[in-house]
C-alpha cells in the first residue's frame, strides 16, 4: 500500500471535499482518500498495482481541481 498526500490549493469547502473524495475513493486500488479542507490536501492510500498516480490526479482534475505539482 502506498500513501501519498497531494496538495490541492483550490479546496475551500465541504463541496470540494465531497467532490474529490467521491471521485477518488471509487477508483480500483484506492483504499481511502480523505480531504483536509483546512490543509487543502488529499491523503490517499492506494495499491499501485491496481491504479496509478496519473489516474488519481485525472480523477481530481475531472472534478475541476488542480493538483499542485
Buried (B, 14 or more C-beta within 10 A) or exposed (E): EEEBEBEBEBBEEEEBBEBBBEBBBEBEBBEEBBBEEEEBBBBBBBEEEEBEBEBBBEBBEEBEBEBEE
